[in-house]
Amino acid sequence: MTSIFQRKNPAIEKLFAEAGSPRKVMCIPIDYAKAQHTALVCNGEGLQLRSPFHIHNTPLGIDFLEEIVAGLCRKHSIRKAHVFFGGEDCSAIVFNFVHALLQKGYLGIGINARDAALERENQVASTDKLDLLGIAAVLINKKWGRTLSADYSAARILRDLTHHRLALVKAHTASAYRLHHLVDQLLPGFLDEKQSGLTAFAKPSLWIMSGGLAPRQLLARKSDVLAEKLRLFMVRNPDEKVKKLKALARSALPPPSSLCETLQLNLKHEVSVYEHLEGCIHEMEQDIARRLAPTPGAMLTTVPGIGLTLASWFYAEVGDPTRDRGMVCLNSYAGLVARLKQTGGPDKEAQTRGRSRRACVPLKRCIMDIALKMGQYGHPELQADYERRVNERQDPRLTMGRRMLRICRHLTQHNDFFLPPSLLHTSDESVRKAYYARAWDKVLIKWRDTASIQQALADGTPLEEWRLFLNERYDLNLSKLSPQYDRLRNR
């Protein structure tokens, strides 16, 4: 029989069922803080077993809490397996504290702060004790909450890495804006390739920035030395590029001589920051790719238009594919569906409202980026579908996003290789064989760019199993080497 309370936490329900009676369940709501947490102890009926007390965020605090739990378990004949704790989702300051409790064998629940606030009896005031009562109400009523685990899956590790990469990309972009500001004062037009002849923020451009960009400094450099250095950077027609730079320096308005040295010093330091962040991002992308390779998320790279960054981002946010989430829940979780309100009887039509603000913002951005990539670089059939949605004045990022969410979820759950819609039900195996042969090299190029082909095609990985299957099934000779390997080796 299906319960009408679909948002109840299954782990808490199981614990109550095993205990047999709410009186044999111990609930410990905790209001986390940086130095001292506040907690109380009650049973499954809401009867207070110990009034609010404080716990230090230290190993001694863990031992102190265990002593209290052990004493109350003996007093009220409660088994340790029927003790659970919970608190509002908090920052990293309490991560180690929660992890230590999970390692002790207690069931841990993470609660949304808004859900806990709605359960408070007093909606005006907010104190530690009132917050504890709201947390306790959510836990005892078995309402929705995240079941915490002491074991961290590959998806959880990837989520931490992808979030940190996004922070680095944001800092990298901010550094680029600061470079723009400094360059526009020292040599306006230098970052315009039509005027300078150099690609903005490429290695030759950054080298010239750090060496002296003011018109007077650039004109003082010898043309042959500049051309030779640009030739070492593999710049085409370096002599012509030097002439362009010199002409730009002569025509540009120079900065005040009193500020020139200061601006150049700031620019040199900012270039160092920019290059360092760029290197960190590149190294992190390689680490992310190596961790994604043995997971089902690697199959997302078989979709044209989805690279390593979007594949790892999607897999990290959706989580372990063994955790079955329905499409309705996923669409709501990702903020891809609008809210509905229907009241006044069955004759009244439902009203469509804005999308929920409680959606998973990183997942929503990821899916929208995937939808945009489908319109730009996706398979021709998906590109045509994207254009159709644009012509029909739909929001293609949301409507196409829902379709891509279904496709990506299927690929990760079933370790499947992407096939365009027209080939899913075809009986002509030669057409599929030709598609797999063309698509395989493109998949290898994605992994080659992050130096992760060996990890992606190691024994037991999803892509390696597919390679062996396709070679046997369609008599193909799909390689484990980069498509450009022979050409690069003979260079």
Backbone torsions as a table, in degrees:
resi	resn	phi	psi	omega
1	MET	NA	133.0	-176.9
2	THR	-84.9	134.3	178.5
3	SER	-79.8	144.3	177.1
4	ILE	-79.7	-12.3	178.3
5	PHE	-94.9	86.5	-172.6
6	GLN	-79.5	-14.9	-175.4
7	ARG	-97.2	9.3	-179.9
8	LYS	-73.3	148.0	-177.9
9	ASN	-79.6	119.9	-176.7
10	PRO	-66.3	-30.8	-179.4
11	ALA	-67.7	-40.1	178.4
12	ILE	-69.9	-39.6	178.1
13	GLU	-61.3	-40.9	179.0
14	LYS	-65.0	-40.5	179.7
15	LEU	-63.5	-42.8	178.3
16	PHE	-64.8	-38.8	-179.5
17	ALA	-66.8	-39.5	179.3
18	GLU	-69.3	-33.5	179.8
19	ALA	-68.9	-30.8	178.4
20	GLY	88.6	-31.5	-179.4
21	SER	-145.5	140.8	177.2
22	PRO	-58.6	-26.4	179.0
23	ARG	-69.3	-18.7	-179.6
24	LYS	-95.6	15.0	178.0
25	VAL	-115.4	135.6	177.0
26	MET	-113.3	126.2	-179.3
27	CYS	-114.7	131.7	-179.2
28	ILE	-121.9	90.0	172.8
29	PRO	-74.7	136.6	-176.5
30	ILE	-128.2	130.8	172.7
31	ASP	-99.2	103.0	-172.1
32	TYR	-70.9	148.7	175.2
33	ALA	-147.2	177.9	-175.6
34	LYS	-75.5	-44.8	-175.8
35	ALA	-106.4	-45.6	-177.2
36	GLN	-131.4	125.5	174.8
37	HIS	-89.8	157.8	175.1
38	THR	-115.8	133.4	-176.6
39	ALA	-143.0	160.9	168.7
40	LEU	-141.3	168.1	-178.1
41	VAL	-126.0	131.9	176.3
42	CYS	-142.2	168.0	176.4
43	ASN	-97.0	-175.5	-176.0
44	GLY	-68.0	-14.7	177.2
45	GLU	-92.6	-3.5	-179.7
46	GLY	91.4	6.8	178.3
47	LEU	-79.1	129.6	-174.5
48	GLN	-74.9	123.7	177.5
49	LEU	-94.9	-25.2	175.0
50	ARG	-153.9	135.6	-179.1
51	SER	-68.5	165.7	-177.7
52	PRO	-55.5	138.6	179.2
53	PHE	-142.7	169.1	-175.7
54	HIS	-108.5	145.0	179.8
55	ILE	-127.5	128.5	176.8
56	HIS	-73.6	142.8	179.9
57	ASN	-81.7	58.9	-176.5
58	THR	-142.8	169.9	173.7
59	PRO	-57.7	-34.5	177.0
60	LEU	-64.5	-33.1	176.8
61	GLY	-65.8	-37.8	176.1
62	ILE	-62.9	-45.2	178.8
63	ASP	-63.7	-39.7	178.9
64	PHE	-61.9	-43.4	179.0
65	LEU	-66.2	-37.9	178.9
66	GLU	-65.3	-37.9	177.1
67	GLU	-62.5	-42.3	178.8
68	ILE	-63.8	-44.7	-179.1
69	VAL	-63.8	-43.4	-179.5
70	ALA	-62.7	-42.3	179.3
71	GLY	-65.5	-42.1	179.9
72	LEU	-70.9	-32.0	176.4
73	CYS	-65.0	-41.1	177.2
74	ARG	-67.1	-39.7	-176.0
75	LYS	-68.2	-39.5	-174.3
76	HIS	-108.9	11.3	176.7
77	SER	55.3	53.1	179.0
78	ILE	-114.0	133.3	179.5
79	ARG	-78.0	149.5	179.5
80	LYS	-63.0	-30.3	-179.9
81	ALA	-66.8	-16.2	-178.9
82	HIS	-104.8	22.8	176.5
83	VAL	-107.0	131.2	176.4
84	PHE	-140.5	157.1	-178.8
85	PHE	-131.0	164.9	179.1
86	GLY	-165.1	159.2	178.5
87	GLY	-164.7	170.7	-179.9
88	GLU	-68.3	148.7	175.2
89	ASP	-59.1	127.0	-172.5
90	CYS	-130.3	178.9	-177.9
91	SER	-78.6	-172.8	-175.1
92	ALA	-70.5	-8.2	-176.3
93	ILE	-67.0	-21.8	-178.9
94	VAL	-113.9	9.7	-177.3
95	PHE	-60.7	-46.9	-177.7
96	ASN	-66.7	-34.3	178.9
97	PHE	-64.4	-47.9	-180.0
98	VAL	-64.5	-41.3	-179.6
99	HIS	-63.6	-37.3	178.7
100	ALA	-63.9	-40.4	177.8
101	LEU	-66.4	-38.5	178.5
102	LEU	-64.4	-36.9	178.1
103	GLN	-68.7	-23.3	176.3
104	LYS	-74.0	-9.2	177.5
105	GLY	102.7	5.4	180.0
106	TYR	-84.6	148.1	174.0
107	LEU	-78.4	128.1	-178.8
108	GLY	-115.8	140.6	-178.8
109	ILE	-126.8	132.3	173.7
110	GLY	-100.9	132.2	-173.0
111	ILE	-119.4	140.3	173.4
112	ASN	-69.6	135.3	-175.5
113	ALA	-61.9	-34.3	-179.5
114	ARG	-68.7	-39.2	177.4
115	ASP	-62.4	-41.4	178.9
116	ALA	-66.9	-36.7	-179.7
117	ALA	-66.7	-34.4	179.7
118	LEU	-69.6	-22.5	-179.1
119	GLU	-88.2	-6.6	178.7
120	ARG	-68.8	140.8	179.6
121	GLU	-71.8	-30.6	179.1
122	ASN	-108.9	114.1	-177.1
123	GLN	-89.7	-3.4	-177.1
124	VAL	-96.5	-54.9	-178.3
125	ALA	-87.1	159.7	177.2
126	SER	-144.5	110.8	175.4
127	THR	-128.3	171.7	179.6
128	ASP	-59.7	-40.7	-178.2
129	LYS	-69.0	-41.4	178.3
130	LEU	-65.3	-38.3	177.4
131	ASP	-64.4	-38.6	178.0
132	LEU	-62.6	-40.4	-179.9
133	LEU	-65.3	-37.8	176.5
134	GLY	-65.3	-41.7	177.4
135	ILE	-64.3	-42.1	179.5
136	ALA	-62.4	-38.9	-179.9
137	ALA	-64.1	-40.3	178.3
138	VAL	-64.9	-42.6	-177.2
139	LEU	-69.4	-46.8	-175.9
140	ILE	-68.0	-35.9	178.6
141	ASN	-78.4	4.0	176.3
142	LYS	59.1	30.8	-178.1
143	LYS	-75.9	175.0	-172.1
144	TRP	-58.8	137.0	177.2
145	GLY	-169.0	157.6	-179.5
146	ARG	-83.3	127.9	174.9
147	THR	-79.8	119.4	-176.5
148	LEU	-85.0	153.8	-178.6
149	SER	-137.1	143.8	177.6
150	ALA	-80.0	-16.2	178.0
151	ASP	-98.0	127.3	-175.6
152	TYR	-106.0	122.1	-175.8
153	SER	-76.5	173.5	177.5
154	ALA	-63.9	-33.4	179.0
155	ALA	-66.0	-38.4	178.9
156	ARG	-66.9	-41.0	178.5
157	ILE	-65.2	-41.2	177.9
158	LEU	-64.0	-34.4	179.5
159	ARG	-64.9	-42.1	177.1
160	ASP	-62.9	-40.7	-179.5
161	LEU	-67.7	-43.9	-178.5
162	THR	-67.9	-36.8	177.3
163	HIS	-65.0	-40.4	179.0
164	HIS	-68.6	-35.7	176.7
165	ARG	-63.2	-41.0	177.9
166	LEU	-61.7	-37.5	177.4
167	ALA	-65.7	-39.8	177.6
168	LEU	-66.1	-39.3	178.2
169	VAL	-63.8	-39.1	177.6
170	LYS	-63.4	-43.7	177.4
171	ALA	-65.8	-36.8	178.3
172	HIS	-63.5	-42.3	177.8
173	THR	-65.3	-40.5	177.6
174	ALA	-62.8	-37.8	176.9
175	SER	-65.0	-37.9	177.6
176	ALA	-63.8	-38.4	177.1
177	TYR	-63.8	-39.7	178.5
178	ARG	-66.9	-36.1	176.0
179	LEU	-64.0	-41.9	176.2
180	HIS	-56.4	-46.0	-177.7
181	HIS	-61.5	-42.6	-178.7
182	LEU	-72.5	-41.6	-179.1
183	VAL	-65.5	-37.7	179.5
184	ASP	-64.6	-20.4	175.3
185	GLN	-88.1	-38.9	-177.1
186	LEU	-79.0	-49.1	-177.8
187	LEU	-147.1	86.1	-179.8
188	PRO	-59.1	136.3	179.9
189	GLY	92.8	-4.6	-177.6
190	PHE	-65.9	-35.0	-177.9
191	LEU	-83.5	2.7	174.3
192	ASP	-94.2	115.2	-175.0
193	GLU	-62.3	-28.9	179.8
194	LYS	-69.0	-28.4	-178.2
195	GLN	-93.0	-39.3	-177.0
196	SER	-96.1	-23.1	-177.2
197	GLY	83.0	-2.3	-178.8
198	LEU	-113.6	144.7	177.0
199	THR	-71.0	130.7	-177.7
200	ALA	-62.4	134.4	175.6
201	PHE	67.0	11.5	169.7
202	ALA	-76.5	169.8	-176.2
203	LYS	-59.4	-42.2	176.7
204	PRO	-62.2	-39.0	179.5
205	SER	-63.6	-44.5	-179.9
206	LEU	-66.7	-34.4	179.2
207	TRP	-65.1	-42.5	179.3
208	ILE	-67.3	-37.7	178.2
209	MET	-59.8	-46.1	-174.8
210	SER	-74.9	-21.6	-176.7
211	GLY	-88.7	-15.2	-177.6
212	GLY	135.3	105.3	-172.1
213	LEU	-108.0	-13.8	-179.0
214	ALA	-61.2	148.0	-178.2
215	PRO	-52.4	-42.7	-179.5
216	ARG	-63.5	-40.8	-179.4
217	GLN	-70.5	-38.6	-178.4
218	LEU	-69.9	-37.8	178.9
219	LEU	-71.0	-24.8	179.9
220	ALA	-75.9	-16.2	179.8
221	ARG	-75.5	145.2	178.1
222	LYS	-74.1	136.8	-175.8
223	SER	-65.4	-40.9	-178.3
224	ASP	-67.3	-34.2	178.3
225	VAL	-69.0	-42.2	177.8
226	LEU	-62.7	-43.8	-178.9
227	ALA	-64.2	-39.3	179.4
228	GLU	-65.7	-39.7	178.8
229	LYS	-67.4	-40.8	177.5
230	LEU	-65.2	-32.3	177.5
231	ARG	-66.4	-35.6	176.6
232	LEU	-67.0	-27.1	176.0
233	PHE	-83.6	8.8	178.2
234	MET	64.6	35.1	177.2
235	VAL	-85.7	132.6	179.1
236	ARG	-75.6	143.6	178.2
237	ASN	48.7	60.6	-175.5
238	PRO	-63.4	-32.1	-179.6
239	ASP	-64.3	-41.4	178.7
240	GLU	-67.2	-37.1	179.3
241	LYS	-65.3	-36.1	178.6
242	VAL	-67.0	-40.6	177.9
243	LYS	-61.8	-40.4	178.1
244	LYS	-63.2	-42.9	180.0
245	LEU	-63.2	-43.5	179.4
246	LYS	-63.5	-41.0	179.0
247	ALA	-65.0	-39.1	177.4
248	LEU	-64.4	-40.5	-179.6
249	ALA	-65.9	-34.4	179.9
250	ARG	-72.6	-34.1	-175.5
251	SER	-88.4	-13.1	-175.4
252	ALA	-83.3	150.5	173.9
253	LEU	-75.4	124.2	-178.0
254	PRO	-76.0	153.9	175.8
255	PRO	-74.7	166.8	176.0
256	PRO	-58.6	134.9	-176.5
257	SER	-60.1	-31.0	179.9
258	SER	-71.2	-22.8	-179.4
259	LEU	-100.1	-9.5	-172.5
260	CYS	-60.6	-46.5	-178.1
261	GLU	-64.6	-39.4	179.9
262	THR	-67.2	-44.4	179.8
263	LEU	-62.8	-40.2	-179.4
264	GLN	-67.7	-37.9	177.7
265	LEU	-64.3	-43.6	177.4
266	ASN	-62.9	-39.3	179.9
267	LEU	-66.0	-40.6	179.1
268	LYS	-61.9	-44.5	178.9
269	HIS	-65.9	-38.8	-179.0
270	GLU	-68.7	-34.5	175.7
271	VAL	-63.5	-39.2	177.4
272	SER	-62.1	-42.7	178.3
273	VAL	-63.3	-44.3	-179.1
274	TYR	-60.9	-46.6	-178.7
275	GLU	-67.3	-37.1	178.9
276	HIS	-65.3	-44.0	178.1
277	LEU	-64.1	-38.1	178.4
278	GLU	-62.5	-41.6	177.0
279	GLY	-66.0	-40.0	178.3
280	CYS	-63.2	-42.2	179.7
281	ILE	-63.7	-42.0	-180.0
282	HIS	-63.2	-44.6	178.9
283	GLU	-64.4	-38.8	179.8
284	MET	-67.9	-38.0	178.2
285	GLU	-63.7	-36.3	176.1
286	GLN	-65.6	-42.5	178.8
287	ASP	-65.1	-40.9	177.7
288	ILE	-61.8	-43.1	-179.3
289	ALA	-63.4	-40.8	-179.3
290	ARG	-67.0	-33.9	178.5
291	ARG	-78.5	-26.3	178.3
292	LEU	-76.7	-27.8	-172.3
293	ALA	-53.9	-46.7	-177.6
294	PRO	-82.4	1.9	-176.4
295	THR	-99.6	162.8	175.1
296	PRO	-61.8	-19.3	178.4
297	GLY	-63.5	-18.8	178.6
298	ALA	-63.5	-25.3	-179.7
299	MET	-69.7	-15.6	177.5
300	LEU	-67.8	-22.1	179.5
301	THR	-73.0	-8.3	175.2
302	THR	-79.0	-6.9	177.8
303	VAL	-87.2	122.7	176.9
304	PRO	-60.0	127.5	-179.3
305	GLY	103.0	-13.8	178.5
306	ILE	-107.3	114.7	178.5
307	GLY	-96.8	-167.9	-177.5
308	LEU	-64.9	-36.4	-177.1
309	THR	-65.5	-51.2	-179.4
310	LEU	-68.4	-36.0	-179.8
311	ALA	-64.1	-46.7	179.5
312	SER	-67.5	-37.7	179.3
313	TRP	-62.2	-47.1	-179.5
314	PHE	-64.2	-47.5	-177.5
315	TYR	-63.9	-35.9	179.9
316	ALA	-67.3	-37.1	-177.0
317	GLU	-80.5	-38.1	-179.8
318	VAL	-73.1	-35.9	175.8
319	GLY	94.0	-167.3	-176.4
320	ASP	-60.6	124.9	-179.5
321	PRO	-67.3	-16.8	177.5
322	THR	-69.7	-18.9	174.9
323	ARG	-82.5	103.6	-172.5
324	ASP	-73.6	113.3	174.6
325	ARG	-114.9	129.1	178.6
326	GLY	-69.4	158.4	-179.2
327	MET	-64.9	-32.6	179.2
328	VAL	-63.7	-44.8	179.0
329	CYS	-66.3	-40.3	-178.9
330	LEU	-66.5	-41.5	178.7
331	ASN	-63.5	-39.7	178.0
332	SER	-69.5	-41.1	179.7
333	TYR	-62.6	-35.3	-179.2
334	ALA	-86.6	-3.5	178.4
335	GLY	71.2	31.7	-178.0
336	LEU	-98.1	-1.6	-179.6
337	VAL	-123.0	150.8	-179.6
338	ALA	-85.3	158.2	176.0
339	ARG	-80.8	148.4	178.2
340	LEU	-120.5	145.1	174.0
341	LYS	-135.1	121.5	179.8
342	GLN	-133.6	121.1	179.9
343	THR	-150.6	165.3	179.7
344	GLY	94.0	16.3	178.0
345	GLY	102.2	168.0	-175.9
346	PRO	-68.2	-18.1	-179.3
347	ASP	-78.1	-17.5	-179.6
348	LYS	-82.8	132.4	179.9
349	GLU	-77.2	153.0	178.1
350	ALA	-74.6	142.9	178.7
351	GLN	-103.5	132.2	178.4
352	THR	-87.4	129.1	-179.4
353	ARG	-119.8	-177.8	-179.3
354	GLY	-65.8	167.8	-179.3
355	ARG	-77.6	152.3	-176.0
356	SER	-65.7	141.4	176.1
357	ARG	-82.6	-7.0	-178.2
358	ARG	-91.4	14.4	179.2
359	ALA	-70.9	163.2	175.5
360	CYS	-78.3	102.8	-173.8
361	VAL	-62.5	-44.3	178.6
362	PRO	-60.1	-40.5	179.4
363	LEU	-67.4	-39.1	179.3
364	LYS	-63.0	-44.1	178.6
365	ARG	-64.6	-38.2	179.7
366	CYS	-62.6	-47.3	-177.7
367	ILE	-67.0	-38.2	177.1
368	MET	-64.5	-38.8	176.6
369	ASP	-64.9	-39.1	177.5
370	ILE	-62.9	-42.8	179.3
371	ALA	-61.8	-41.8	178.2
372	LEU	-65.1	-39.3	178.2
373	LYS	-65.1	-32.3	177.2
374	MET	-64.8	-37.2	177.6
375	GLY	-70.4	-23.9	-177.0
376	GLN	-98.4	-48.5	-171.9
377	TYR	-127.1	7.2	-175.6
378	GLY	-73.7	-179.4	176.5
379	HIS	-60.6	145.1	-178.1
380	PRO	-52.0	-34.6	179.2
381	GLU	-68.7	-39.6	177.3
382	LEU	-72.6	-33.7	174.8
383	GLN	-62.6	-41.5	178.6
384	ALA	-64.9	-38.8	177.6
385	ASP	-65.0	-39.0	177.9
386	TYR	-63.5	-44.9	179.6
387	GLU	-63.7	-37.2	177.9
388	ARG	-61.7	-41.4	179.7
389	ARG	-66.9	-36.3	177.2
390	VAL	-65.4	-44.1	-179.3
391	ASN	-66.3	-28.7	178.1
392	GLU	-86.1	8.8	176.9
393	ARG	61.7	31.8	171.3
394	GLN	-84.4	170.2	170.8
395	ASP	-90.4	98.8	-172.1
396	PRO	-65.7	-25.6	180.0
397	ARG	-66.1	-31.7	-179.5
398	LEU	-89.8	-48.5	-176.6
399	THR	-69.8	-43.9	175.5
400	MET	-69.6	-30.8	177.2
401	GLY	-62.0	-38.7	178.4
402	ARG	-64.8	-38.1	177.5
403	ARG	-67.0	-43.2	180.0
404	MET	-67.3	-29.7	176.0
405	LEU	-64.0	-41.1	177.4
406	ARG	-64.7	-43.4	-178.2
407	ILE	-65.3	-47.9	-177.8
408	CYS	-65.7	-37.7	178.0
409	ARG	-63.8	-40.9	178.8
410	HIS	-64.3	-42.5	-178.1
411	LEU	-63.8	-40.0	-178.8
412	THR	-75.9	-32.9	-178.8
413	GLN	-74.3	-34.2	-173.7
414	HIS	-111.7	6.5	-178.0
415	ASN	49.7	48.2	-173.2
416	ASP	-100.6	152.1	175.8
417	PHE	-89.8	135.0	-175.7
418	PHE	-66.9	134.6	172.2
419	LEU	-126.6	138.5	176.2
420	PRO	-63.4	155.3	-175.7
421	PRO	-54.5	-35.3	-176.4
422	SER	-69.9	-19.2	-178.3
423	LEU	-100.6	-2.2	-176.7
424	LEU	-66.9	-36.1	-175.0
425	HIS	-118.2	17.1	178.3
426	THR	-78.3	147.9	179.0
427	SER	-100.2	-3.5	-179.9
428	ASP	-85.7	104.4	-177.3
429	GLU	-71.2	-24.5	179.9
430	SER	-66.1	-32.1	178.1
431	VAL	-68.4	-43.0	177.6
432	ARG	-64.9	-40.6	179.9
433	LYS	-60.4	-43.6	179.4
434	ALA	-65.3	-37.1	179.8
435	TYR	-67.1	-45.3	179.8
436	TYR	-61.7	-38.9	-179.4
437	ALA	-64.7	-38.4	179.3
438	ARG	-74.1	-40.1	-174.0
439	ALA	-72.8	-27.3	-173.0
440	TRP	-64.3	-42.9	-179.6
441	ASP	-63.0	-36.6	179.3
442	LYS	-66.6	-35.8	176.6
443	VAL	-66.1	-42.7	-180.0
444	LEU	-62.6	-37.5	-179.3
445	ILE	-62.9	-37.9	178.9
446	LYS	-61.0	-43.2	-179.0
447	TRP	-77.2	-28.3	177.8
448	ARG	-64.7	-37.8	-176.4
449	ASP	-65.1	-19.7	176.1
450	THR	-109.9	14.7	177.0
451	ALA	54.8	43.6	-175.0
452	SER	-129.1	22.3	-179.3
453	ILE	-64.7	-39.9	-178.9
454	GLN	-63.1	-40.9	178.7
455	GLN	-69.6	-37.3	-178.2
456	ALA	-69.3	-30.7	-177.2
457	LEU	-111.3	27.4	173.6
458	ALA	-72.6	165.0	-178.7
459	ASP	-61.8	130.3	175.9
460	GLY	90.8	-7.8	178.9
461	THR	-76.0	155.4	-178.1
462	PRO	-58.2	-42.7	-178.8
463	LEU	-67.3	-37.2	178.8
464	GLU	-67.5	-38.8	176.8
465	GLU	-64.1	-38.5	177.1
466	TRP	-67.8	-38.7	178.7
467	ARG	-60.8	-46.2	178.6
468	LEU	-64.6	-39.7	179.7
469	PHE	-65.2	-44.6	-178.4
470	LEU	-68.0	-37.2	177.3
471	ASN	-62.5	-37.9	-178.8
472	GLU	-80.1	-40.1	-174.1
473	ARG	-74.4	-42.0	-174.7
474	TYR	-111.4	10.1	179.1
475	ASP	56.3	46.1	178.0
476	LEU	-96.9	174.0	177.0
477	ASN	-132.4	59.1	-178.7
478	LEU	-69.6	128.5	-172.5
479	SER	-91.3	161.9	172.6
480	LYS	-100.5	3.2	-178.5
481	LEU	-101.9	157.5	178.6
482	SER	-63.4	143.7	-179.8
483	PRO	-58.9	-28.1	-179.6
484	GLN	-94.7	13.0	-172.8
485	TYR	-61.8	-48.4	-176.9
486	ASP	-64.5	-41.4	-179.5
487	ARG	-65.8	-41.3	179.4
488	LEU	-69.0	-33.5	-177.8
489	ARG	-70.6	-33.2	-177.8
490	ASN	-87.4	-0.8	-177.9
491	ARG	-71.0	NA	NA
